[in-house]
Amino acid sequence: MRNYIISPLASRDLDEIFNYFSSRSIDAGEKFIEEFNRKCQNLVSFPNIGRKYEEI
């Protein structure tokens, strides 16, 4: 299984988002992190997934 790297700045942003969700519901915070990690792993497995927006 290949890994992905989250930059320090992105990690701080994720912590803030997690804290926001967790302040309302621990389950929501945990679900956010699980879904984020799942989507990142999906990108690692399928790096060319999705559409290209070269014209933008």
Secondary structure, DSSP 8 states (H G I E B T S, - for coil): -------HHHHHHHHHHHHHHHHH-HHHHHHHHHHHHHHHHHHHH-TT-S---TT-
